[in-house]
Amino acid sequence: MSFEKDWQDWHTSRERYAGAEYGPAALESTNWLITEPAAVDGIPGLWALTEDGGIRGSDLGQTGESVALRGVQTLRLGRRELRRFTRNGTVALRVYNPGRLERERFSGIDAYRPDRAWRVPATFEPTPGEQVTITTVDGAAHESPLAGRLRFTLREKEHELTVTRNAQGALSAVFGDGTNGRETYRFRFLPIDEPEADGTAVIDFNRAYLPPCAFSDQFVCPLPPEGNRYTVPIRAGERAVVLGR
């Protein structure tokens, strides 16, 4: 019962996060900026990069006031929330709108029932100094440190899962499988628990989850590296966003 309850608690928190007022379903636009001020759809004023990598909005409202956005600061203009987003040295202004149609219609995340059989034993092999090419949904590519590879068996065939470390230092993977485009979104993310000292590990596909771009096409999610694309169907974890009328 603990296994199923733990999964249900996780699933409930995922739905709460996805449908939150300023959660991923509320992302309305990602606007790549330059130093020349330009208009951004849905919000007043003109927006541009500053020399120190921040964002400045000018000519806001009748008073012509200006604002600055740096680091992890956020700014509310009416119901919309503005956030600074960086990728490989480029900066964008993201606009979150709780009134976005897809956010208002969000009613849940369809998922497979949890199944212990999808907790797969694996062996972790670290890869110090190795890089992997990460390509995002908009075609941009960059090199990223590779944390290691997990070797595991599915349907009597050997497979490997390439994993990296996120900004918080935790292991994670992006993978595709035989359910994509039919039963599930085009690819999914997967957190990986830290392996034991001897390299033994568990891949829990029950915790496979939808990338942010499943909720808004304004996210620039990483695609699975070539070695993480499987023909075998992995019927575990989250499947698709559920929208009501």
C-alpha positions as CSV (number, residue, x, y, z in Angstrom):
1,M,0.0,0.0,0.0
2,S,2.9,2.3,0.7
3,F,4.2,2.0,-2.9
4,E,0.8,2.9,-4.4
5,K,0.1,5.7,-1.8
6,D,3.5,7.2,-2.4
7,W,2.9,7.2,-6.1
8,Q,-0.6,8.7,-5.7
9,D,0.8,11.5,-3.5
10,W,3.4,12.2,-6.1
11,H,0.8,12.2,-8.9
12,T,-1.5,14.5,-6.9
13,S,1.4,17.0,-6.3
14,R,2.3,16.9,-10.0
15,E,-1.3,17.8,-11.0
16,R,-1.4,20.6,-8.4
17,Y,1.9,22.0,-9.7
18,A,0.9,21.7,-13.4
19,G,-2.4,23.5,-13.0
20,A,-1.3,26.1,-10.5
21,E,-2.2,29.7,-11.2
22,Y,1.4,30.5,-12.4
23,G,2.4,26.9,-13.2
24,P,3.7,25.6,-16.6
25,A,0.2,25.6,-18.2
26,A,0.1,29.4,-17.7
27,L,3.2,30.1,-19.8
28,E,1.9,32.4,-22.6
29,S,5.1,33.4,-24.3
30,T,8.9,33.3,-24.3
31,N,10.4,36.4,-25.9
32,W,14.1,36.5,-26.8
33,L,15.3,40.0,-26.3
34,I,18.0,42.3,-27.7
35,T,19.4,45.6,-26.5
36,E,17.0,47.5,-28.7
37,P,13.6,48.0,-27.0
38,A,10.7,46.1,-28.5
39,A,7.0,45.5,-27.8
40,V,5.9,42.2,-26.3
41,D,2.5,40.8,-27.0
42,G,0.0,41.0,-24.1
43,I,2.0,43.4,-21.9
44,P,2.5,47.2,-22.0
45,G,5.7,49.0,-22.7
46,L,9.0,48.3,-24.5
47,W,11.4,45.6,-23.3
48,A,15.1,45.1,-23.8
49,L,18.3,43.6,-22.4
50,T,20.5,45.6,-20.1
51,E,24.3,45.5,-20.2
52,D,24.4,43.4,-17.0
53,G,22.1,40.7,-18.4
54,G,18.9,42.0,-16.8
55,I,15.7,43.1,-18.5
56,R,14.3,46.6,-18.6
57,G,10.8,47.6,-19.4
58,S,10.1,51.2,-20.3
59,D,7.2,53.4,-21.3
60,L,4.8,51.5,-18.9
61,G,1.4,53.1,-18.6
62,Q,0.6,56.8,-18.9
63,T,3.3,57.9,-16.5
64,G,6.1,56.4,-18.7
65,E,7.6,54.6,-15.8
66,S,10.3,51.9,-16.2
67,V,11.1,48.7,-14.3
68,A,14.1,46.3,-14.1
69,L,14.0,42.5,-13.8
70,R,17.2,40.7,-12.7
71,G,18.1,37.2,-11.5
72,V,15.1,35.3,-10.2
73,Q,12.9,38.4,-9.7
74,T,9.3,38.3,-10.9
75,L,7.0,41.2,-11.8
76,R,3.2,41.3,-11.9
77,L,1.5,43.5,-14.5
78,G,-2.2,42.9,-13.9
79,R,-2.7,39.2,-13.7
80,R,0.3,38.4,-15.9
81,E,3.6,37.5,-14.2
82,L,7.0,38.3,-15.9
83,R,10.1,36.2,-15.4
84,R,13.6,36.3,-16.7
85,F,14.8,33.2,-18.4
86,T,18.4,32.4,-19.6
87,R,19.8,29.8,-21.9
88,N,23.4,29.5,-22.8
89,G,24.0,33.2,-22.4
90,T,20.9,34.4,-24.1
91,V,18.0,36.0,-22.2
92,A,14.3,35.9,-22.7
93,L,11.3,37.5,-21.0
94,R,8.6,34.9,-20.1
95,V,5.0,35.9,-19.7
96,Y,2.8,33.8,-17.5
97,N,-1.0,34.3,-17.8
98,P,-3.4,32.4,-15.4
99,G,-6.1,33.2,-18.0
100,R,-4.4,31.3,-20.8
101,L,-7.0,29.0,-22.3
102,E,-5.0,25.8,-21.8
103,R,-4.4,26.7,-18.2
104,E,-8.1,27.3,-17.6
105,R,-9.1,24.1,-19.3
106,F,-6.4,22.0,-17.5
107,S,-8.2,19.2,-15.6
108,G,-5.4,16.7,-14.8
109,I,-2.7,14.4,-16.0
110,D,-3.5,11.0,-17.4
111,A,-1.1,8.3,-16.1
112,Y,-0.6,4.6,-16.1
113,R,-1.5,2.8,-12.9
114,P,1.6,2.3,-10.7
115,D,3.3,-1.1,-11.1
116,R,6.2,-2.4,-9.2
117,A,7.4,-4.3,-12.3
118,W,8.5,-0.9,-13.7
119,R,11.0,-0.5,-10.9
120,V,13.9,-1.8,-12.9
121,P,17.3,-2.8,-11.4
122,A,20.2,-1.1,-13.1
123,T,24.0,-0.6,-12.9
124,F,25.4,2.9,-12.9
125,E,28.6,3.7,-14.7
126,P,29.9,7.2,-14.1
127,T,31.5,9.1,-17.1
128,P,33.8,11.7,-15.7
129,G,34.9,14.3,-18.3
130,E,32.4,13.0,-21.0
131,Q,30.0,15.4,-22.7
132,V,26.7,14.9,-24.4
133,T,25.0,17.0,-27.1
134,I,21.6,18.3,-25.8
135,T,19.2,19.4,-28.5
136,T,16.0,21.3,-27.6
137,V,12.6,21.3,-29.3
138,D,13.5,24.6,-31.1
139,G,16.6,23.1,-32.7
140,A,19.2,24.7,-30.4
141,A,22.1,22.5,-29.3
142,H,24.8,22.7,-26.7
143,E,27.2,20.4,-24.9
144,S,26.5,19.3,-21.4
145,P,28.5,17.2,-18.9
146,L,27.4,13.6,-18.9
147,A,26.9,12.2,-15.4
148,G,26.9,8.5,-16.4
149,R,25.0,5.7,-18.0
150,L,22.5,3.3,-16.4
151,R,22.6,-0.2,-17.9
152,F,19.4,-2.3,-17.5
153,T,17.3,-5.0,-19.1
154,L,13.8,-4.8,-20.6
155,R,12.1,-7.7,-22.4
156,E,15.4,-9.7,-22.2
157,K,17.3,-7.0,-24.1
158,E,20.1,-4.9,-22.7
159,H,19.6,-1.1,-22.8
160,E,21.3,2.0,-21.4
161,L,20.0,5.3,-20.2
162,T,22.2,8.4,-20.4
163,V,21.8,10.6,-17.4
164,T,22.9,14.2,-16.5
165,R,22.7,16.2,-13.4
166,N,20.2,19.1,-13.1
167,A,20.9,22.5,-11.5
168,Q,20.2,21.0,-8.0
169,G,22.7,18.2,-8.6
170,A,20.2,15.4,-8.9
171,L,20.4,12.8,-11.6
172,S,17.7,13.0,-14.4
173,A,17.1,11.7,-17.9
174,V,15.0,12.4,-21.0
175,F,13.8,9.4,-22.9
176,G,11.4,8.3,-25.6
177,D,9.8,4.9,-26.1
178,G,7.3,2.9,-28.2
179,T,4.3,4.6,-26.6
180,N,5.2,8.1,-27.8
181,G,2.7,9.8,-30.1
182,R,0.1,7.1,-29.5
183,E,-0.4,6.6,-25.8
184,T,1.9,9.2,-24.4
185,Y,3.5,12.6,-25.2
186,R,6.4,12.7,-27.6
187,F,9.0,12.1,-24.8
188,R,9.2,12.2,-21.1
189,F,11.5,13.2,-18.2
190,L,12.6,10.8,-15.5
191,P,14.3,11.5,-12.1
192,I,16.9,9.0,-11.0
193,D,17.6,8.2,-7.3
194,E,21.3,8.4,-6.4
195,P,23.0,5.0,-7.0
196,E,24.6,3.0,-4.2
197,A,28.3,3.1,-3.7
198,D,28.8,-0.1,-5.6
199,G,26.9,1.2,-8.6
200,T,23.6,-0.6,-8.1
201,A,20.6,1.5,-8.9
202,V,16.8,1.4,-9.6
203,I,15.1,3.1,-12.5
204,D,11.5,3.7,-11.5
205,F,9.6,4.4,-14.7
206,N,6.5,4.9,-12.6
207,R,7.9,8.4,-12.0
208,A,8.3,9.3,-15.7
209,Y,6.7,12.7,-16.1
210,L,5.6,15.1,-18.8
211,P,8.1,17.8,-19.8
212,P,6.9,21.4,-19.4
213,C,6.4,21.7,-23.2
214,A,3.5,19.3,-22.9
215,F,1.7,22.1,-21.0
216,S,2.9,25.0,-23.2
217,D,4.7,25.0,-26.5
218,Q,6.6,28.1,-25.2
219,F,9.0,26.0,-23.2
220,V,12.2,24.9,-24.9
221,C,12.6,21.4,-23.5
222,P,15.6,19.1,-24.2
223,L,14.9,16.2,-26.5
224,P,16.1,12.6,-25.6
225,P,19.7,11.9,-26.7
226,E,19.9,9.3,-29.4
227,G,20.8,6.5,-26.9
228,N,17.7,7.2,-24.8
229,R,15.1,6.4,-27.6
230,Y,13.6,2.9,-27.2
231,T,11.3,1.0,-29.5
232,V,10.0,-1.0,-26.6
233,P,6.8,0.5,-25.1
234,I,7.2,1.7,-21.5
235,R,3.7,1.8,-20.1
236,A,4.5,3.6,-16.8
237,G,4.3,7.1,-15.5
238,E,2.5,10.1,-16.9
239,R,0.8,9.9,-20.3
240,A,-0.8,13.1,-21.4
241,V,-2.4,16.4,-20.3
242,V,-6.1,16.2,-19.8
243,L,-8.1,19.3,-20.9
244,G,-11.7,19.9,-20.0
245,R,-14.1,22.1,-22.0
